[in-house]
């Protein structure tokens, strides 16, 4: 089963994420420090979904720190500040998949599936 780390300091957003992605193995973090600790202790991690603007560090900084140990980790940034980031267009914003808050649950699920596949995708075995 695919494993996703969910990071947001807004518990209502976390609740929506958990509900929308309940068929995946989920680890929930309420701030970047909790997310870094979780990422360090889990063996397999397929995706991190993080808010952009949080206490202590941004979602972009969080992704960069996790990727120091997991360079191939897929990431999705969800933010209520997409209009500002679209105008400023920092390199990471252009490079990383992102989703504007508020988002439709189906849009979230579609993006997750595009990034890592379905919850229980099993790689095909070749002969």
RAVEN-V727989 format. One record per backbone hydrogen bond with DSSP energy under -1.0 kcal/mol. NH is the residue of the N-H (numbers start at 1). CO is the residue of the C=O. E is the energy in kcal/mol with one decimal. If there is no record, write none. Layout:
nh co e
NH CO E
NH CO E
This chain:
nh co e
2 119 -3.0
4 25 -2.8
5 47 -2.7
6 27 -3.1
7 49 -2.7
8 29 -1.8
14 10 -2.2
15 11 -2.2
16 12 -1.8
17 13 -2.7
18 14 -2.8
19 15 -2.3
20 16 -2.8
21 17 -1.9
24 21 -2.2
25 2 -2.8
27 4 -2.3
29 6 -2.7
35 31 -2.1
36 32 -2.7
37 33 -2.1
38 34 -2.3
39 35 -2.8
40 36 -1.7
41 37 -1.2
42 38 -1.6
46 3 -2.4
47 3 -1.4
48 74 -1.7
49 5 -3.0
50 76 -2.4
51 7 -1.9
52 78 -1.0
57 55 -1.9
59 52 -2.6
62 58 -2.4
63 59 -2.6
64 60 -2.1
65 61 -2.3
66 62 -2.5
67 63 -2.5
69 66 -1.4
70 66 -1.6
73 70 -2.0
74 46 -1.1
76 48 -2.3
77 97 -2.1
78 50 -2.6
79 99 -2.0
85 81 -2.2
86 82 -2.9
87 83 -1.7
88 84 -2.6
89 85 -2.9
94 90 -1.7
95 91 -2.1
96 92 -3.0
99 77 -2.6
101 79 -3.3
108 104 -2.0
109 105 -2.7
110 106 -2.7
111 107 -2.1
112 108 -2.6
113 109 -2.6
114 110 -2.2
115 111 -1.9
116 112 -2.9
117 113 -1.8
121 118 -1.5
